[in-house]
């Protein structure tokens, strides 16, 4: 019996490829696509550079996904970056990645999505955003304490409903919306915009929108045939989202004046009102808000699995790895939910993105570099899936990630220092409590 099978109680059904793809898609489609275009067009008021941003984000995510897929097929166990970096580098590096995931890596994006949901509903109803964001966080957490089959149905249902919403909204933008004087072909001045610092900073928001293409690696123990299913889910999910992002952003730009979107976090609501009028926009805003529930759900599913993996490997944190009768790490779910509630009440949408994005960039960069070095150091290891385009794909991912990271640090030094402080606390915790692992690492 494999380790993955041992981690779930007898009789607990696992999820298949469709649900694994839904997890990836739901993790990716959230605040980024419904909330970041406004920040982009504020500094880049031209169609071609904006669409190029989203295309670069998709290509970079796909390069990352093929690298993660190779490592996931080699080491099919839950934990995401925590597990993969432990295998590719060392337990210390892995623990730091896990620490980031436990403290802010998932809690901050969940809070950002909940905050944006509250912002949409607050704009529509006139009530304070937390009247909507806090109950959603609590209800989703309660669902994720139940049966895995019910969680899978909830996740798939809300995810594919959100995909349908994006398709419908995009089609309405092209067919019903008033065409704007914007070109998606290169024009004079576009190259200056592409080479500007605004383009680099905007790429930060685009990459945040694509964050989540690695989602299926966090709950591999709960996926059937993970060494085959998870790589497929990563690649298919990333391709689906890339196409959807290009489509919906083109629809927003085609149908909505740039001046109306510039600097607005609820850009989906602005675009819906421009396309359908005030009443239709209000209805679409409610639907967009409900669409964000799937992202809150997917990260509520994925994040606690990292916490549980740390509990599995370190005896001082073993309580975090305990599961309830449904095979769910209940305490890990409750811990992440508590952090989310604190963040929702204490930070803004943009601050949360700025705080977490540089750390996530570093973490994924380390995984891809680790895959590259394992090819050189351990060519003898079995690789059920091999990364397409090696060594070009990891080199593209690493070079663009470093480029974006440089601008992230320059543009947001205070938030980066906060992130380093979080990382430093993780170092302290490791050398105080976590140096002694409770089990000998295995190949999987």
C-alpha positions as CSV (number, residue, x, y, z in Angstrom):
1,X,0.0,0.0,0.0
2,X,1.4,3.4,-1.0
3,X,1.8,6.3,1.4
4,X,-0.9,8.2,-0.3
5,X,-3.4,5.5,0.4
6,X,-2.4,5.2,4.0
7,X,-3.1,8.9,4.6
8,X,-6.9,8.5,4.2
9,X,-9.1,6.4,6.4
10,X,-10.6,3.2,4.9
11,X,-13.7,3.9,2.8
12,X,-12.9,7.6,2.0
13,X,-13.3,8.0,-1.8
14,X,-10.7,9.9,-3.7
15,X,-11.3,12.4,-6.5
16,X,-10.6,12.0,-10.2
17,X,-9.2,14.2,-13.0
18,X,-12.3,16.4,-13.5
19,X,-12.2,17.5,-9.8
20,X,-8.4,17.9,-9.9
21,X,-8.8,20.2,-12.9
22,X,-11.5,22.1,-11.1
23,X,-9.2,22.6,-8.2
24,X,-6.5,24.1,-10.5
25,X,-9.0,26.3,-12.4
26,X,-10.7,27.5,-9.2
27,X,-7.4,28.4,-7.5
28,X,-6.4,30.4,-10.5
29,X,-9.6,32.3,-11.4
30,X,-10.3,34.7,-8.5
31,X,-9.4,38.2,-7.5
32,X,-6.8,38.5,-10.3
33,X,-9.0,38.4,-13.3
34,X,-11.9,40.2,-11.7
35,X,-9.8,42.8,-9.8
36,X,-6.5,43.5,-11.4
37,X,-7.2,44.9,-14.9
38,X,-8.1,48.2,-13.4
39,X,-4.6,48.6,-12.0
40,X,-3.1,47.6,-15.3
41,X,-4.9,50.0,-17.6
42,X,-4.1,52.8,-15.1
43,X,-0.5,52.7,-16.3
44,X,-0.9,50.9,-19.6
45,X,-3.9,52.4,-21.5
46,X,-3.4,50.4,-24.6
47,X,-4.9,47.0,-25.8
48,X,-1.9,45.2,-27.2
49,X,0.4,45.6,-24.2
50,X,-2.4,44.6,-21.8
51,X,-3.2,41.4,-23.8
52,X,0.6,40.7,-24.1
53,X,0.7,40.8,-20.3
54,X,-2.0,38.1,-20.0
55,X,-0.3,36.0,-22.7
56,X,3.1,36.2,-21.0
57,X,1.4,35.2,-17.7
58,X,-0.2,32.2,-19.3
59,X,3.0,31.0,-21.0
60,X,5.0,31.5,-17.8
61,X,2.4,29.5,-15.8
62,X,2.5,26.7,-18.4
63,X,6.3,26.5,-18.2
64,X,6.0,26.3,-14.4
65,X,3.2,23.7,-14.6
66,X,5.3,21.3,-16.8
67,X,8.1,21.5,-14.3
68,X,5.9,20.9,-11.3
69,X,4.2,18.1,-13.2
70,X,7.6,16.3,-13.4
71,X,8.3,16.6,-9.7
72,X,4.7,15.7,-8.8
73,X,5.0,12.5,-10.8
74,X,8.2,11.6,-9.0
75,X,7.1,12.4,-5.5
76,X,3.3,11.9,-5.4
77,X,2.4,13.0,-1.9
78,X,0.4,16.0,-0.6
79,X,2.1,19.2,0.5
80,X,2.8,21.3,-2.6
81,X,6.0,23.3,-2.4
82,X,6.7,22.0,1.1
83,X,6.9,18.4,0.0
84,X,8.6,19.1,-3.4
85,X,11.2,21.4,-2.0
86,X,12.0,19.0,0.8
87,X,12.7,16.3,-1.9
88,X,14.5,18.6,-4.4
89,X,16.5,20.6,-1.9
90,X,16.4,19.9,1.9
91,X,13.9,19.6,4.8
92,X,14.9,23.1,5.9
93,X,14.0,24.7,2.6
94,X,10.9,22.7,2.4
95,X,9.8,23.7,5.9
96,X,10.2,27.4,5.1
97,X,8.0,27.0,2.0
98,X,5.5,25.1,4.2
99,X,5.7,27.9,6.8
100,X,4.9,30.5,4.2
101,X,1.9,28.4,2.9
102,X,0.6,27.9,6.5
103,X,0.9,31.5,7.6
104,X,0.1,33.6,4.5
105,X,0.5,31.6,1.2
106,X,-3.1,30.5,1.3
107,X,-4.7,32.6,4.0
108,X,-3.8,35.9,2.2
109,X,-5.3,34.9,-1.2
110,X,-8.4,33.4,0.5
111,X,-8.8,36.7,2.4
112,X,-8.2,38.7,-0.8
113,X,-10.9,36.8,-2.6
114,X,-13.3,37.1,0.3
115,X,-12.6,40.8,0.6
116,X,-13.2,41.3,-3.1
117,X,-16.4,39.3,-2.8
118,X,-17.5,41.6,0.0
119,X,-16.4,44.6,-2.0
120,X,-18.7,43.6,-4.9
121,X,-21.6,42.9,-2.7
122,X,-21.0,46.0,-0.7
123,X,-21.1,48.1,-3.9
124,X,-24.4,46.5,-4.8
125,X,-26.1,46.6,-1.4
126,X,-24.5,49.5,0.3
127,X,-23.6,47.3,3.3
128,X,-20.1,46.9,4.8
129,X,-18.1,44.3,2.9
130,X,-17.4,42.2,5.9
131,X,-21.1,41.4,6.2
132,X,-20.5,39.1,3.2
133,X,-16.9,38.2,3.3
134,X,-16.8,36.8,6.8
135,X,-19.9,34.5,6.5
136,X,-18.6,33.0,3.2
137,X,-15.2,32.2,4.8
138,X,-17.0,30.4,7.7
139,X,-19.5,28.5,5.6
140,X,-16.9,27.3,3.2
141,X,-14.7,26.1,6.1
142,X,-17.6,24.2,7.6
143,X,-18.2,22.4,4.2
144,X,-14.5,21.5,4.1
145,X,-14.8,19.6,7.4
146,X,-17.3,17.2,5.8
147,X,-17.0,14.3,3.4
148,X,-14.5,14.4,0.6
149,X,-17.1,13.5,-2.0
150,X,-19.3,16.4,-0.9
151,X,-16.3,18.8,-1.0
152,X,-15.5,17.6,-4.5
153,X,-19.1,18.2,-5.7
154,X,-19.2,21.6,-4.1
155,X,-15.8,22.5,-5.6
156,X,-16.6,21.3,-9.1
157,X,-20.1,22.8,-9.2
158,X,-19.0,26.3,-8.2
159,X,-15.9,26.1,-10.5
160,X,-17.7,25.1,-13.7
161,X,-20.5,27.6,-12.9
162,X,-17.8,30.3,-12.7
163,X,-16.3,29.2,-16.0
164,X,-19.7,29.4,-17.6
165,X,-20.2,32.9,-16.1
166,X,-16.9,34.1,-17.6
167,X,-17.8,32.7,-21.1
168,X,-21.3,34.4,-21.0
169,X,-19.9,37.7,-19.7
170,X,-17.2,37.7,-22.4
171,X,-19.7,36.9,-25.2
172,X,-22.0,39.7,-24.0
173,X,-19.0,42.0,-24.0
174,X,-18.4,41.3,-27.7
175,X,-22.0,41.1,-28.8
176,X,-24.0,43.5,-26.6
177,X,-21.4,46.0,-25.3
178,X,-20.5,49.2,-27.0
179,X,-17.3,48.9,-28.9
180,X,-14.5,51.1,-27.6
181,X,-11.8,52.8,-29.7
182,X,-9.1,50.3,-28.7
183,X,-6.8,48.1,-30.9
184,X,-5.4,44.7,-29.9
185,X,-2.8,45.1,-32.6
186,X,0.6,46.9,-32.0
187,X,0.5,50.6,-32.5
188,X,2.7,53.6,-32.0
189,X,3.9,54.0,-28.4
190,X,3.2,50.4,-27.4
191,X,6.8,49.4,-27.3
192,X,7.6,52.2,-24.8
193,X,4.7,50.9,-22.6
194,X,6.1,47.3,-22.8
195,X,9.5,48.5,-21.7
196,X,8.2,50.6,-18.9
197,X,8.2,49.9,-15.2
198,X,4.4,50.0,-15.3
199,X,4.4,47.0,-17.5
200,X,6.7,45.1,-15.1
201,X,4.7,46.0,-12.1
202,X,1.5,45.1,-13.9
203,X,3.0,41.7,-14.7
204,X,3.1,41.2,-10.9
205,X,-0.7,41.5,-10.8
206,X,-1.1,39.2,-13.8
207,X,1.1,36.6,-12.3
208,X,-1.0,36.9,-9.1
209,X,-4.1,36.2,-11.3
210,X,-2.4,33.0,-12.6
211,X,-1.3,31.9,-9.1
212,X,-2.8,28.5,-8.4
213,X,-1.7,26.5,-11.5
214,X,0.2,24.3,-9.0
215,X,-2.9,23.7,-6.8
216,X,-3.4,20.0,-7.4
217,X,0.0,19.2,-5.9
218,X,-1.2,20.2,-2.5
219,X,-3.8,17.4,-2.1
220,X,-2.2,14.5,-4.1
221,X,-3.1,12.0,-1.3
222,X,-6.8,12.6,-2.1
223,X,-6.4,12.1,-5.9
224,X,-6.7,8.8,-7.7
225,X,-3.5,7.7,-9.5
226,X,-1.8,11.1,-8.5
227,X,1.4,10.4,-10.5
228,X,-0.7,10.5,-13.7
229,X,-3.7,12.6,-12.7
230,X,-2.0,15.5,-11.1
231,X,0.4,16.4,-14.0
232,X,-2.6,16.2,-16.4
233,X,-4.7,18.5,-14.1
234,X,-1.9,21.0,-13.9
235,X,-1.4,21.3,-17.7
236,X,-5.1,21.1,-18.7
237,X,-6.2,23.5,-16.0
238,X,-3.5,26.1,-16.9
239,X,-4.4,26.0,-20.6
240,X,-8.1,26.4,-19.8
241,X,-7.5,29.4,-17.6
242,X,-5.1,31.1,-20.1
243,X,-7.7,31.0,-22.8
244,X,-10.4,32.3,-20.5
245,X,-8.2,35.1,-19.2
246,X,-7.3,36.3,-22.7
247,X,-11.0,36.1,-23.7
248,X,-12.5,37.9,-20.8
249,X,-9.9,40.7,-20.6
250,X,-10.3,41.3,-24.4
251,X,-14.1,41.5,-23.8
252,X,-13.7,44.0,-20.9
253,X,-11.4,46.2,-23.0
254,X,-13.6,46.0,-26.1
255,X,-16.8,47.0,-24.2
256,X,-15.7,49.2,-21.3
257,X,-14.0,52.6,-21.4
258,X,-10.5,52.4,-20.0
259,X,-11.1,55.6,-17.9
260,X,-14.0,53.8,-16.2
261,X,-11.8,50.8,-15.2
262,X,-8.6,52.6,-14.3
263,X,-7.6,52.0,-10.7
264,X,-10.8,50.2,-9.8
265,X,-10.5,46.9,-7.9
266,X,-14.1,45.8,-8.8
267,X,-13.4,46.0,-12.5
268,X,-15.7,43.0,-13.3
269,X,-18.6,45.0,-11.9
270,X,-17.6,48.1,-13.8
271,X,-17.4,46.1,-17.0
272,X,-20.7,44.4,-16.4
273,X,-22.5,47.7,-15.8
274,X,-21.0,49.1,-19.0
275,X,-22.2,46.1,-21.0
276,X,-25.6,45.5,-19.4
277,X,-26.5,48.7,-17.7
278,X,-27.0,49.4,-14.0
279,X,-29.6,46.6,-13.3
280,X,-27.9,44.0,-15.4
281,X,-24.5,45.0,-14.0
282,X,-25.9,44.5,-10.5
283,X,-27.1,41.0,-11.3
284,X,-23.8,40.1,-12.9
285,X,-21.9,41.5,-9.9
286,X,-23.8,39.2,-7.6
287,X,-22.9,36.3,-9.9
288,X,-19.3,37.3,-10.0
289,X,-19.3,37.4,-6.2
290,X,-20.7,33.9,-6.1
291,X,-18.0,32.8,-8.6
292,X,-15.3,33.9,-6.1
293,X,-16.7,31.3,-3.7
294,X,-15.0,28.5,-5.7
295,X,-11.6,30.1,-5.3
296,X,-12.1,30.5,-1.5
297,X,-13.2,26.9,-1.5
298,X,-10.2,25.5,-3.5
299,X,-7.7,27.3,-1.3
300,X,-9.5,26.2,1.8
301,X,-9.0,22.7,0.5
302,X,-5.4,23.0,-0.6
303,X,-3.8,25.1,2.2
304,X,-4.6,22.9,5.2
305,X,-3.0,19.9,3.4
306,X,0.3,21.7,3.6
307,X,-0.2,22.2,7.3
308,X,-1.2,18.5,7.7
309,X,1.9,17.5,5.8
310,X,4.1,19.4,8.2
311,X,2.2,17.6,11.0
312,X,2.9,14.3,9.3
313,X,6.6,14.9,9.2
314,X,7.5,16.8,12.4
315,X,6.5,15.4,15.8
316,X,6.2,18.8,17.4
317,X,3.4,19.6,15.0
318,X,1.8,16.2,14.8
319,X,-1.5,17.4,16.1
320,X,-1.9,19.4,12.9
321,X,-1.8,16.2,10.8
322,X,-4.7,14.5,12.6
323,X,-7.8,13.9,10.5
324,X,-11.4,13.6,11.4
325,X,-13.7,10.7,10.4
326,X,-13.9,12.1,6.9
327,X,-10.1,12.1,6.4
328,X,-10.0,15.9,6.6
329,X,-7.3,17.6,8.7
330,X,-9.8,19.5,10.7
331,X,-7.5,21.5,13.0
332,X,-5.5,22.6,10.0
333,X,-8.7,23.9,8.3
334,X,-9.7,25.8,11.4
335,X,-6.2,27.2,11.9
336,X,-6.1,28.6,8.3
337,X,-9.7,29.9,8.7
338,X,-8.7,31.8,11.8
339,X,-5.8,33.5,10.0
340,X,-8.1,34.4,7.1
341,X,-10.6,36.1,9.4
342,X,-7.9,38.2,10.9
343,X,-6.6,39.2,7.5
344,X,-10.0,40.0,6.1
345,X,-10.6,42.4,9.1
346,X,-7.2,44.1,9.0
347,X,-5.9,44.5,5.4
348,X,-7.0,45.7,2.0
349,X,-7.2,43.7,-1.2
350,X,-4.1,45.4,-2.8
351,X,-2.1,45.1,0.4
352,X,-2.7,41.4,0.6
353,X,-1.6,40.8,-3.0
354,X,1.6,42.9,-2.5
355,X,2.4,41.1,0.8
356,X,2.3,37.6,-0.5
357,X,3.2,37.7,-4.2
358,X,7.0,38.1,-3.9
359,X,7.1,35.2,-1.4
360,X,5.1,33.0,-3.8
361,X,7.4,33.9,-6.7
362,X,10.4,32.8,-4.7
363,X,8.8,29.6,-3.6
364,X,7.8,28.5,-7.1
365,X,11.1,29.6,-8.5
366,X,12.9,27.3,-6.0
367,X,10.8,24.3,-7.1
368,X,11.5,24.9,-10.8
369,X,15.3,25.3,-10.2
370,X,15.1,22.2,-8.0
371,X,13.6,20.2,-10.9
372,X,16.4,21.5,-13.2
373,X,19.1,20.4,-10.8
374,X,17.6,17.0,-10.1
375,X,17.8,16.3,-13.9
376,X,21.5,17.0,-13.6
377,X,22.3,15.4,-10.2
378,X,19.9,12.4,-10.2
379,X,19.2,11.3,-13.8
380,X,18.6,7.8,-12.4
381,X,15.4,8.7,-10.6
382,X,12.2,7.4,-12.2
383,X,10.2,10.2,-13.9
384,X,6.7,9.0,-14.9
385,X,6.2,12.4,-16.6
386,X,9.0,14.5,-18.1
387,X,8.8,18.3,-18.5
388,X,8.1,19.4,-22.0
389,X,10.7,21.6,-23.7
390,X,13.4,20.9,-21.1
391,X,15.7,22.8,-20.5
392,X,13.9,25.8,-22.2
393,X,10.8,25.7,-20.1
394,X,12.5,25.9,-16.7
395,X,14.9,28.6,-18.0
396,X,12.0,30.7,-19.3
397,X,10.2,30.4,-16.0
398,X,13.2,31.2,-13.9
399,X,14.4,34.2,-16.0
400,X,10.9,35.9,-16.1
401,X,10.4,35.1,-12.4
402,X,13.6,36.8,-11.5
403,X,12.8,39.8,-13.7
404,X,9.4,40.2,-12.0
405,X,10.8,39.6,-8.5
406,X,13.3,42.4,-9.0
407,X,10.5,44.9,-9.8
408,X,8.4,43.5,-7.0
409,X,11.1,44.3,-4.5
410,X,11.8,47.7,-6.0
411,X,8.1,48.8,-6.2
412,X,7.0,47.3,-2.9
413,X,10.0,47.2,-0.5
414,X,7.9,47.6,2.7
415,X,5.7,44.6,1.8
416,X,8.7,42.6,0.8
417,X,10.3,43.3,4.2
418,X,7.1,42.1,5.9
419,X,7.5,38.9,3.9
420,X,11.1,38.5,5.0
421,X,10.0,39.0,8.5
422,X,7.5,36.2,8.1
423,X,10.2,34.0,6.6
424,X,12.6,34.9,9.5
425,X,10.0,33.8,12.0
426,X,9.8,30.5,10.1
427,X,13.6,30.1,10.4
428,X,13.3,30.6,14.2
429,X,10.5,28.1,14.5
430,X,12.4,25.5,12.5
431,X,15.6,25.7,14.6
432,X,13.6,25.8,17.8
433,X,11.0,23.1,17.2
434,X,11.2,21.4,13.8
435,X,14.8,20.2,13.2
436,X,13.8,16.7,14.3
437,X,11.6,15.0,11.8
438,X,9.2,12.3,13.0
439,X,9.8,10.0,10.1
440,X,12.5,9.2,7.6
441,X,11.7,10.8,4.2
442,X,10.7,8.4,1.5
443,X,10.9,8.6,-2.2
444,X,7.3,9.5,-2.5
